[in-house]
Amino acid sequence: MTIQRHDVGPRMSQVVIHGDTVYLAGVVADTGSAGVADQTKEILAKIDGYLAKAGSDKTKILKANIWLSDISTFAEMNSVWDKWVSPGNTPARATVEAKLATPAHKVEIMVVAAK
């Protein structure tokens, strides 16, 4: 099986496709000063774009990992996630609190999807 990589950088690829599986690197918002809800909206829009480039979409997400810089914002993040996620196609998911790469980042999301 071939491996395709998109948005390749010196440290990582944003999207890796192996067979019929699409792996996204962790996605963060560009708007670091925004709140959790706004960052989540931006991240999910980016995920939609990356999946579309890979020939997939949110209905095919198998697994999602979500990191929050403050777990007390869990409900705020979920208020956006719940409106975005495809009903009946919800992925396996884990959400944890973690120190993110910069203090401005409040949310990071990584998904694996079928093609």
C-alpha positions, 0 to 999 in steps of 0.5 A: 500500500502506498502512503500519501502525505499532504501539507508536509513540513520538516517536522510532520505532515498534516495529513497522512493517507495509508490505504483507506485510512486518513490520519490528521495531525493535531489541529489548533486554531490560528486565532490564539486569542479566541475563546474555547468555542471560537477555537473549536469552530475554527479547528473543526472547519480546518478538519472539514477541509483536510478531510475533503482534500483526502477524499473523506468527511466528518461522517467517516471519522473513526476516532477523535482525540481532544486536548483542552488546556483547561478541562473546565471548558469541556462543556463549552467545547462540546457545545460546538462539537455537538452541533458539528459532529454527524448524528449517527456517525459519532466517532470513538473519542477521548478528551483530556486536559493537557498543557498545549504548545502555547498558552494561547491554544486552548483546544487541539483536536486530532482525528483518524477517518476512513476514506 
